[in-house]
Amino acid sequence: MTRTNLKLSSRLPVWCFNTSLVLSLAFTLTLTNPAYAARFTDLSGNFAEKYINTLSDDGVIAAEPDGKFHPSDPVTRAQLADWMVKAMGLQNQSVPSTPSFTDVKPSDWFYKSVEIIKQNNYIAGYPDGFRPKQNIQRGEMISIIARGLNSPTPDSGSIARALSRFGDKNKIPDWARPGIAQAELAGMLTSNEASNVNATGIATRAETAAILARFYDVKGDQAVRQAISNPGQAAGNQ
């Protein structure tokens, strides 16, 4: 997918659009790829570099103190919660002062993100807590991000067709099949999943950022389409 220099649709909610603005953008946006600045020193040649830089540019992923992203490191539940909350623009939601989980304290850097992700039903906890430092399997990571699409769960036939191109489709656990199918149908899966999903493997930070960036694009496209198809509603909500 070719990104444009325009990031407006990814950052603004649907009510910010009206028909004249959308039509103007359709005629004026340029289709040239932007020159991605090196936000991290360890991403040169990494398949996810452009995705990570996009999320960094838009404030979803913060710069690391050592100037590195550590793309091959596992992503934790706390990190995914924080990135997803920012990607969806939910970070200004209010949260309770009393923790919902025994292993997440108000003093933790991820406290607000965990509470927001929980109250929006994107990530649930376990009987013993949220387990913020626990690594995430790829199937779980993809399924969690796909929940943000807020789209209907595909039927069994659609799931089978969506997963048919993957060589390891028979190894995808039943719990992960609907979410991975949703992501595939939405165009969220990247070239890194060209032949296998590896649903039970541990998700890396690079893999997670790449899929989250594709999700970010999909949500932006949805906002534009909604504004075009419901111009009265978009204008009335301004």
C-alpha positions as a printed NumPy array, in Angstrom:
array([[  0.   ,   0.   ,   0.   ],
       [  1.382,   3.429,  -0.946],
       [  1.219,   5.936,   1.884],
       [  0.662,   9.593,   1.129],
       [  2.067,  12.732,   2.665],
       [ -1.373,  13.336,   4.134],
       [ -1.937,  11.821,   7.578],
       [ -5.082,  13.777,   8.351],
       [ -7.5  ,  10.889,   7.838],
       [ -5.572,   8.693,  10.25 ],
       [ -5.428,  11.259,  13.017],
       [ -8.811,  12.955,  12.974],
       [-12.172,  11.485,  13.996],
       [-15.029,  11.178,  11.522],
       [-16.782,  14.333,  12.702],
       [-13.852,  16.462,  11.49 ],
       [-14.688,  15.731,   7.859],
       [-17.299,  17.327,   5.63 ],
       [-18.077,  16.685,   2.008],
       [-16.201,  19.674,   0.595],
       [-13.082,  18.848,   2.575],
       [-13.089,  15.21 ,   1.473],
       [-13.591,  16.152,  -2.186],
       [-10.836,  18.748,  -1.917],
       [ -8.461,  16.219,  -0.448],
       [ -9.313,  13.724,  -3.167],
       [ -8.083,  16.195,  -5.804],
       [ -5.108,  17.704,  -3.992],
       [ -3.309,  14.984,  -2.041],
       [ -0.071,  13.782,  -3.549],
       [  0.792,  10.143,  -4.003],
       [  4.524,  10.447,  -3.56 ],
       [  6.08 ,   8.447,  -0.743],
       [  7.445,  10.672,   2.037],
       [ 11.088,  10.505,   3.071],
       [ 10.978,   8.736,   6.393],
       [ 13.38 ,  10.225,   8.921],
       [ 15.463,   7.811,  10.946],
       [ 13.705,   7.873,  14.313],
       [ 15.619,   4.891,  15.662],
       [ 19.183,   3.735,  15.047],
       [ 18.486,   0.004,  14.749],
       [ 15.859,  -0.1  ,  11.998],
       [ 17.887,   0.225,   8.807],
       [ 16.687,  -2.458,   6.408],
       [ 14.015,  -3.762,   8.773],
       [ 10.762,  -4.652,   7.003],
       [  8.783,  -2.601,   9.556],
       [ 10.903,   0.57 ,   9.436],
       [  8.367,   2.714,   7.565],
       [  5.515,   1.493,   9.777],
       [  7.43 ,   2.199,  12.985],
       [  8.45 ,   5.662,  11.795],
       [  4.852,   6.478,  10.882],
       [  3.653,   5.552,  14.371],
       [  6.567,   7.46 ,  15.909],
       [  5.798,  10.558,  13.827],
       [  2.198,  10.511,  15.02 ],
       [  3.055,  10.036,  18.685],
       [  1.88 ,   6.45 ,  18.99 ],
       [  5.344,   5.075,  19.736],
       [  7.7  ,   7.186,  21.81 ],
       [ 11.409,   7.46 ,  21.14 ],
       [ 13.585,   5.211,  23.288],
       [ 16.271,   6.78 ,  25.515],
       [ 19.02 ,   4.803,  23.764],
       [ 17.82 ,   5.811,  20.311],
       [ 16.808,   2.241,  19.479],
       [ 13.485,   0.53 ,  18.888],
       [ 14.613,  -3.035,  19.612],
       [ 12.47 ,  -4.491,  16.805],
       [ 13.229,  -8.136,  17.58 ],
       [ 12.297,  -7.901,  21.256],
       [  8.966,  -9.442,  22.316],
       [  6.07 ,  -7.045,  22.777],
       [  4.404,  -7.091,  26.181],
       [  0.736,  -6.743,  27.039],
       [  1.41 ,  -3.333,  28.598],
       [  3.217,  -2.085,  25.495],
       [  0.455,  -3.256,  23.175],
       [ -2.179,  -1.616,  25.378],
       [ -0.289,   1.69 ,  25.324],
       [  0.302,   1.686,  21.557],
       [ -3.255,   0.689,  20.729],
       [ -4.83 ,   3.321,  22.99 ],
       [ -2.761,   6.027,  21.285],
       [ -3.393,   4.666,  17.781],
       [ -7.14 ,   4.819,  18.425],
       [ -7.002,   8.277,  20.015],
       [ -8.432,   7.057,  23.312],
       [ -5.723,   8.416,  25.597],
       [ -7.869,  11.272,  26.94 ],
       [-10.546,   8.995,  28.36 ],
       [-10.947,   9.183,  32.123],
       [-10.006,   6.158,  34.203],
       [-10.889,   5.043,  37.735],
       [ -8.544,   5.919,  40.566],
       [ -8.931,   2.391,  41.924],
       [ -7.035,  -0.205,  39.834],
       [ -9.019,  -2.881,  38.03 ],
       [ -6.114,  -5.331,  38.301],
       [ -4.031,  -6.274,  41.315],
       [ -0.788,  -6.224,  39.311],
       [ -1.276,  -2.76 ,  37.788],
       [ -0.713,   0.201,  40.122],
       [ -1.671,   3.857,  39.516],
       [  2.046,   4.695,  39.632],
       [  2.854,   2.384,  36.697],
       [  3.567,   4.156,  33.398],
       [  1.032,   1.909,  31.672],
       [ -1.747,   2.27 ,  34.272],
       [ -3.967,   4.616,  32.248],
       [ -3.547,   2.686,  29.011],
       [ -4.39 ,  -0.625,  30.673],
       [ -7.518,   0.836,  32.266],
       [ -8.636,   2.4  ,  28.964],
       [ -8.006,  -0.745,  26.927],
       [ -9.931,  -2.767,  29.498],
       [-12.937,  -0.429,  29.685],
       [-13.202,  -0.482,  25.886],
       [-13.136,  -4.31 ,  25.886],
       [-10.107,  -4.681,  23.625],
       [ -7.891,  -6.579,  26.075],
       [ -9.209,  -8.563,  29.02 ],
       [ -7.343,  -9.674,  32.093],
       [ -6.733, -13.012,  33.78 ],
       [ -8.07 , -14.272,  37.116],
       [ -4.777, -13.224,  38.731],
       [ -4.463,  -9.812,  37.042],
       [ -3.546,  -8.14 ,  33.742],
       [ -0.027,  -9.596,  33.482],
       [  1.421,  -6.405,  31.961],
       [  4.932,  -7.796,  31.454],
       [  3.78 , -11.004,  29.783],
       [  4.732, -11.514,  26.14 ],
       [  1.989, -12.021,  23.56 ],
       [  1.538, -14.698,  20.924],
       [  1.17 , -13.434,  17.364],
       [ -2.36 , -14.775,  17.053],
       [ -3.397, -12.938,  20.199],
       [ -1.711,  -9.708,  19.102],
       [ -3.413,  -9.764,  15.697],
       [ -6.798, -10.613,  17.225],
       [ -6.559,  -7.791,  19.777],
       [ -5.716,  -5.191,  17.15 ],
       [ -8.469,  -6.516,  14.856],
       [-11.026,  -5.899,  17.618],
       [-10.394,  -2.216,  17.088],
       [-12.034,  -2.497,  13.66 ],
       [-15.37 ,  -2.975,  15.449],
       [-16.512,  -5.093,  12.519],
       [-18.778,  -8.151,  12.657],
       [-17.131, -11.501,  13.282],
       [-16.775, -13.325,   9.928],
       [-18.767, -16.497,   9.413],
       [-17.002, -19.844,   9.197],
       [-16.9  , -19.799,   5.392],
       [-15.357, -16.319,   5.28 ],
       [-12.816, -17.315,   7.917],
       [-11.785, -20.402,   5.94 ],
       [-11.398, -18.418,   2.718],
       [ -9.436, -15.637,   4.393],
       [ -6.999, -18.076,   5.977],
       [ -6.665, -20.358,   2.94 ],
       [ -3.535, -18.647,   1.586],
       [ -1.472, -19.404,   4.681],
       [  0.643, -22.535,   4.646],
       [  0.158, -23.017,   8.379],
       [ -3.599, -22.388,   8.383],
       [ -4.273, -25.749,  10.024],
       [ -2.007, -24.788,  12.917],
       [ -3.928, -21.621,  13.773],
       [ -5.772, -22.199,  17.094],
       [ -9.553, -21.936,  16.969],
       [ -9.553, -18.936,  19.324],
       [ -7.307, -16.982,  16.94 ],
       [ -8.99 , -17.802,  13.632],
       [-11.754, -15.139,  13.652],
       [ -9.414, -12.292,  14.598],
       [ -6.709, -13.246,  12.101],
       [ -9.359, -13.591,   9.393],
       [-10.708, -10.123,  10.23 ],
       [ -7.215,  -8.677,   9.941],
       [ -6.603, -10.426,   6.62 ],
       [ -9.945,  -9.299,   5.175],
       [ -9.196,  -5.706,   6.222],
       [ -5.754,  -5.78 ,   4.575],
       [ -3.909,  -5.405,   7.875],
       [ -1.491,  -8.306,   7.495],
       [  1.844,  -7.362,   5.951],
       [  4.299,  -9.082,   3.63 ],
       [  5.877, -10.54 ,   6.755],
       [  2.865, -12.87 ,   6.904],
       [  3.13 , -13.733,   3.196],
       [  3.038, -17.491,   3.671],
       [  2.641, -18.262,   7.378],
       [  0.908, -16.622,  10.325],
       [  2.874, -18.389,  13.067],
       [ -0.045, -17.707,  15.391],
       [  1.484, -19.363,  18.446],
       [  4.896, -17.707,  18.07 ],
       [  5.81 , -14.75 ,  20.27 ],
       [  5.051, -11.392,  18.632],
       [  7.971,  -9.01 ,  18.216],
       [  7.81 ,  -5.254,  18.594],
       [  8.436,  -4.817,  14.854],
       [  5.685,  -7.24 ,  13.827],
       [  3.238,  -5.591,  16.21 ],
       [  4.062,  -2.072,  15.04 ],
       [  3.677,  -3.085,  11.379],
       [  0.201,  -4.533,  11.881],
       [ -0.835,  -1.636,  14.124],
       [  0.245,   0.836,  11.425],
       [ -1.817,  -1.021,   8.823],
       [ -4.745,  -0.939,  11.26 ],
       [ -4.128,   2.82 ,  11.609],
       [ -4.434,   3.221,   7.831],
       [ -7.592,   1.11 ,   7.664],
       [ -9.287,   3.192,  10.361],
       [ -8.335,   6.376,   8.534],
       [ -9.779,   5.034,   5.283],
       [-12.971,   4.047,   7.111],
       [-13.318,   7.594,   8.438],
       [-13.033,   9.091,   4.95 ],
       [-15.534,   6.625,   3.455],
       [-17.991,   7.303,   6.278],
       [-17.683,  11.051,   5.771],
       [-18.345,  10.677,   2.036],
       [-21.322,   8.34 ,   2.461],
       [-22.867,  10.342,   5.339],
       [-22.01 ,  13.987,   4.622],
       [-25.   ,  15.321,   6.55 ],
       [-24.088,  13.395,   9.663],
       [-20.427,  14.407,   9.463],
       [-21.317,  18.081,   9.013],
       [-23.965,  17.98 ,  11.739],
       [-21.49 ,  16.629,  14.275],
       [-19.062,  19.512,  13.856]])
